[in-house]
Amino acid sequence: MRIEYEPKLDFKDVLLRPKRSTLGSRANVDLVREYRFRHAPLRRPSVPIIAANMDTVGTFEMARALARHKLHCALHKHHALADLVAFFSPENRAENAYTFYSLGILEADLAKFEKVWSKTGGAIEWVCIDVANGYTEAFVDFVRRFRERYPSVALMAGNVVTSDMTEALILAGVDIVKVGIGPGSVCTTRKMTGVGYPQLSAIIECADAAHGLGGQICGDGGCTVPGDVVKAFGGGADFVMLGGMLAAHDESGGELEERDGRVYRRFYGMSSAEAMEKYAGGVARYRASEGKSVVLEARGPVEDTVQEILGGLRSACTYVGARKLKDLSRCTTFVRVGQQINEVYGRS
């Protein structure tokens, strides 16, 4: 047993310090980025925000809505084969150009992907290999074999929270390492297992490791307001994945409920009892649920939320003098708040 005493940070622990800027308007900020990936030859400019691969977020409707803004969507992995083939058809490039195909590491997941790949003529450009625990040898081995078989795809995989595994995944063939264990609003991993890492520190440390090898990272989880998205990019994230912030919209899916004249949509983690009951027939005897189910008031079309997030990003860039989103991390100085104040005044 060992203890690390160095402070670790979540989004709530910091603010960005404003700096003098020559930007005259938020409209002058460029949020589009084009990445050169370590492994994949793909070069597609986009706004690097990704809707999470949860079945109450990662829908075809969400992918279509976000594509209009050059934002990404990671489809959940339980879509029907025929629907995936139709969506990833080369004729639908305008709709699927920014969409990740998601899969797990079971042989059934791989077989399903191979069928979609074959039926679409290899039209899939973005792939997300998603597991709760990215620290297993089985996961790394699956990633390595997948990369060898599909060298052309931009490959995102995770989740991890430390620099050593970030480096291991990039060397195994990953272009974008997905970072985050337990920060999501409907994730209970930290409560159930005691395992996790404060999200902002995870992003900072994993980004440092990834960038040294020519890789990228995606901050996955913990963002509840546009300012958190700003902090994730300021900390070095190349992509940011959003779940709860994009849930409960018309495009999100989730069962509708009406209470006291108001309409709500159900939102749950993919390791929740509800999700496992739906897709696996229940929680297996050897494991426990690591997610929860909530109801959120219906938010209507996702368009307004997208504009709010992008507007917050542009405004933040003007506060720190970043003309492009790619410059935000270089212009960021974080100021510690909260805990630092408590330490100064001796508060518990």
C-alpha positions in Angstrom: 0.0 0.0 0.0 1.2 3.5 -0.8 -0.3 7.0 -0.7 0.2 9.8 -3.1 0.1 13.2 -1.4 0.2 15.5 -4.4 -3.1 17.3 -4.8 -5.3 16.1 -7.7 -7.9 18.3 -9.3 -11.5 18.1 -10.5 -13.2 20.7 -12.7 -14.7 22.4 -9.6 -11.2 23.0 -8.1 -10.1 25.5 -10.7 -11.0 28.6 -12.7 -9.2 30.0 -15.7 -7.4 33.3 -15.1 -8.4 36.0 -17.7 -5.7 37.6 -19.8 -5.5 40.6 -22.1 -6.7 39.8 -25.6 -6.7 41.3 -29.0 -9.8 39.4 -30.1 -12.6 41.8 -31.1 -15.5 39.3 -31.1 -16.4 35.7 -30.1 -17.3 35.2 -33.8 -13.5 35.4 -34.6 -12.8 32.2 -32.6 -12.2 29.1 -34.7 -13.4 25.9 -32.9 -12.6 23.5 -35.8 -9.5 21.4 -35.4 -7.8 19.0 -37.8 -5.6 16.3 -36.2 -2.8 14.3 -37.6 -3.2 10.9 -35.9 -0.3 8.7 -35.0 -1.7 5.6 -36.7 -4.7 6.4 -38.9 -4.3 8.4 -42.2 -7.7 10.1 -41.6 -7.7 14.0 -41.8 -11.1 15.4 -41.2 -11.6 18.9 -39.7 -14.2 18.9 -36.9 -15.3 20.5 -33.6 -13.8 17.9 -31.2 -16.8 17.3 -29.0 -18.3 13.8 -28.9 -21.7 12.6 -27.8 -21.2 9.6 -25.4 -21.9 6.1 -26.6 -24.8 5.6 -24.2 -28.1 4.4 -25.5 -29.8 7.5 -24.1 -27.3 9.8 -25.9 -25.5 8.0 -28.8 -28.4 7.6 -31.3 -28.6 8.0 -35.0 -30.7 11.1 -34.5 -28.1 12.7 -32.3 -25.4 11.9 -34.8 -27.3 13.6 -37.6 -28.0 16.7 -35.5 -24.4 17.1 -34.4 -23.0 16.4 -37.8 -24.6 19.7 -39.0 -22.1 21.5 -36.7 -19.2 19.1 -37.4 -19.5 17.6 -34.0 -19.0 13.9 -33.3 -21.3 11.2 -31.9 -20.2 7.8 -30.6 -23.1 5.5 -31.3 -24.0 3.0 -28.6 -23.1 -0.6 -29.4 -26.5 -2.1 -29.2 -27.9 -0.7 -32.5 -29.3 -3.4 -34.8 -27.0 -4.7 -37.6 -29.3 -3.6 -40.4 -29.6 -0.1 -39.0 -25.8 0.3 -38.7 -25.3 -0.9 -42.2 -27.9 1.6 -43.5 -26.4 4.5 -41.5 -22.8 3.9 -42.5 -23.6 3.5 -46.1 -21.2 5.6 -48.3 -24.3 7.4 -49.6 -24.9 8.8 -46.1 -21.5 10.4 -45.8 -22.9 13.8 -44.8 -24.6 12.2 -41.8 -21.9 9.7 -40.7 -18.7 11.6 -41.5 -18.2 12.4 -37.8 -19.6 9.3 -36.2 -17.8 6.7 -34.2 -18.8 3.0 -34.4 -18.7 1.6 -30.8 -17.9 -1.9 -29.8 -16.7 -3.9 -26.8 -14.0 -6.6 -26.8 -16.2 -9.7 -27.0 -15.9 -11.9 -30.1 -19.6 -11.2 -30.8 -18.8 -7.4 -30.9 -16.0 -8.0 -33.3 -18.1 -10.2 -35.5 -20.8 -7.6 -35.7 -18.4 -4.9 -36.7 -16.9 -7.1 -39.4 -20.3 -7.6 -40.9 -21.0 -3.9 -41.0 -17.6 -3.2 -42.4 -18.0 -5.7 -45.1 -21.6 -4.6 -46.1 -20.6 -0.9 -46.2 -17.4 -1.5 -48.2 -15.2 -0.4 -45.3 -16.9 3.0 -45.1 -16.4 3.4 -41.3 -13.8 6.0 -40.5 -14.1 6.4 -36.7 -14.1 3.5 -34.2 -14.5 3.5 -30.4 -13.5 0.4 -28.4 -15.1 0.9 -25.0 -14.7 -1.0 -21.8 -15.1 0.2 -18.2 -11.7 -1.0 -17.2 -8.9 -0.3 -19.7 -6.2 -1.8 -17.5 -6.6 -5.5 -18.5 -4.2 -7.4 -20.8 -7.2 -8.7 -22.7 -8.2 -5.2 -23.6 -4.8 -4.1 -24.8 -4.4 -7.4 -26.8 -7.8 -6.8 -28.5 -6.8 -3.2 -29.3 -3.5 -4.4 -30.9 -5.3 -7.1 -33.0 -8.0 -4.7 -34.1 -5.4 -2.1 -35.2 -3.5 -4.7 -37.2 -6.7 -5.7 -39.0 -8.1 -2.2 -39.6 -5.2 0.2 -40.1 -7.2 2.9 -41.8 -9.7 3.8 -39.0 -9.2 6.6 -36.4 -9.3 4.5 -33.3 -10.4 5.7 -29.9 -10.2 3.3 -26.9 -10.5 3.4 -23.1 -11.1 4.1 -20.3 -7.9 4.8 -18.4 -6.7 7.6 -16.1 -3.0 7.3 -15.9 0.0 8.1 -18.1 1.4 4.6 -18.2 -1.7 3.1 -19.7 -2.2 6.0 -22.0 1.3 5.3 -23.5 0.6 1.6 -23.6 -2.6 2.0 -25.6 -1.1 4.5 -28.0 1.8 2.1 -28.7 -0.7 -0.7 -29.2 -2.4 1.2 -31.9 -4.8 3.7 -30.4 -5.1 7.2 -31.8 -7.3 8.7 -29.1 -7.2 7.4 -25.6 -10.4 7.8 -23.7 -9.8 9.2 -20.2 -12.1 9.0 -17.2 -13.1 6.5 -14.5 -16.1 7.4 -12.4 -16.7 11.1 -13.1 -19.9 10.7 -15.1 -23.2 11.9 -13.5 -24.8 8.4 -13.7 -21.6 6.4 -13.0 -21.3 4.9 -9.5 -17.9 3.2 -10.0 -16.2 5.4 -7.4 -18.9 4.6 -4.9 -19.1 0.9 -5.6 -15.3 0.2 -6.0 -13.4 3.1 -4.5 -11.5 3.3 -7.7 -11.1 6.6 -9.8 -9.0 9.7 -10.4 -10.0 13.4 -10.3 -10.9 14.1 -13.9 -9.0 17.3 -14.6 -5.7 15.9 -13.2 -6.3 12.7 -15.3 -6.7 14.8 -18.4 -3.6 16.9 -17.7 -1.4 13.8 -17.0 -2.7 11.6 -19.8 -2.5 14.5 -22.3 1.1 15.0 -21.4 1.8 11.3 -22.0 -0.2 11.1 -25.2 1.2 14.2 -26.9 4.8 13.0 -26.3 4.0 10.0 -28.5 2.0 11.9 -31.1 -1.3 10.6 -29.8 -4.5 12.4 -28.6 -6.9 12.0 -25.6 -10.6 12.4 -25.1 -11.8 13.6 -21.7 -14.8 11.4 -20.9 -17.1 12.4 -18.1 -17.5 15.0 -15.4 -18.7 17.9 -17.5 -22.0 19.4 -16.3 -21.8 22.9 -17.7 -20.0 24.6 -20.7 -17.3 25.9 -18.3 -16.3 22.3 -17.5 -15.8 21.6 -21.3 -13.6 24.7 -21.4 -11.5 23.4 -18.5 -11.1 20.0 -20.1 -9.7 21.6 -23.3 -7.7 24.0 -21.2 -6.1 21.0 -19.4 -5.0 19.5 -22.7 -7.9 17.3 -23.9 -8.0 17.0 -27.7 -11.6 15.7 -27.6 -14.3 16.0 -24.9 -17.1 13.4 -24.6 -20.4 14.5 -23.1 -23.2 12.3 -21.7 -25.5 14.1 -19.3 -25.2 17.4 -21.0 -26.6 15.9 -24.2 -29.2 13.7 -22.5 -33.0 14.2 -22.4 -33.2 15.9 -25.8 -35.5 15.0 -28.6 -32.6 13.3 -30.4 -31.3 11.5 -27.2 -33.7 8.6 -26.8 -34.7 7.5 -23.4 -38.2 6.6 -22.3 -40.6 9.5 -21.8 -42.4 10.0 -18.5 -45.0 12.6 -17.5 -45.2 13.9 -14.0 -47.4 16.7 -12.7 -47.8 18.0 -16.3 -44.1 18.0 -17.1 -42.3 15.6 -19.5 -39.2 13.8 -18.5 -36.7 11.5 -20.2 -34.9 8.6 -18.5 -31.1 8.6 -18.5 -28.9 5.9 -17.2 -25.3 4.6 -17.1 -24.4 1.7 -19.3 -23.2 -0.3 -16.3 -26.5 0.4 -14.4 -28.9 -2.4 -13.5 -31.4 -0.9 -16.0 -29.0 -1.1 -18.9 -27.8 -4.7 -18.0 -31.4 -5.8 -17.6 -32.2 -4.4 -21.0 -29.2 -5.9 -22.9 -27.8 -8.8 -20.8 -30.9 -10.1 -19.0 -29.9 -8.7 -15.6 -26.8 -8.1 -13.4 -24.5 -11.1 -13.5 -24.0 -12.9 -10.1 -20.3 -12.1 -10.1 -20.7 -8.3 -10.4 -22.5 -5.3 -9.1 -24.2 -2.4 -10.9 -21.8 0.6 -11.3 -24.3 3.0 -12.7 -27.6 4.6 -11.8 -30.8 5.6 -13.6 -32.3 9.1 -13.3 -35.1 11.1 -15.0 -34.3 14.5 -16.5 -36.8 17.1 -17.6 -37.1 17.0 -21.4 -35.0 19.6 -23.0 -36.4 19.7 -26.6 -34.1 19.8 -29.6 -30.4 19.5 -28.9 -29.7 22.6 -31.1 -30.0 25.1 -28.3 -27.7 23.1 -26.0 -25.1 22.8 -28.8 -25.1 26.6 -29.3 -24.7 27.1 -25.5 -21.7 24.8 -25.3 -20.0 26.3 -28.4 -20.9 29.8 -27.2 -19.2 29.1 -23.9 -16.1 27.8 -25.6 -15.8 30.9 -27.9 -16.4 33.2 -25.0 -13.7 31.5 -22.9 -11.2 31.8 -25.8 -11.8 35.6 -25.9 -11.1 35.8 -22.1 -7.7 34.2 -22.4 -6.7 35.4 -25.9 -7.0 32.1 -27.8 -7.9 32.7 -31.5 -8.3 29.0 -32.1 -9.5 26.1 -29.9 -6.1 24.5 -30.5 -4.5 27.4 -28.7 -6.7 27.3 -25.6 -4.4 25.0 -23.6 -1.4 27.1 -24.3 -3.3 30.2 -23.2 -4.7 28.6 -20.0 -3.6 29.4 -16.5 -5.6 27.6 -13.9 -6.3 29.2 -10.5 -7.0 26.8 -7.7 -10.2 27.6 -5.7 -12.2 25.9 -3.0 -9.8 23.5 -1.3 -7.0 26.1 -1.4 -9.2 28.6 0.3 -10.2 26.0 2.9 -6.6 25.2 3.6 -5.7 29.0 4.1 -8.6 29.6 6.5 -8.3 26.2 8.3 -11.8 25.1 7.3 -12.6 21.4 7.1 
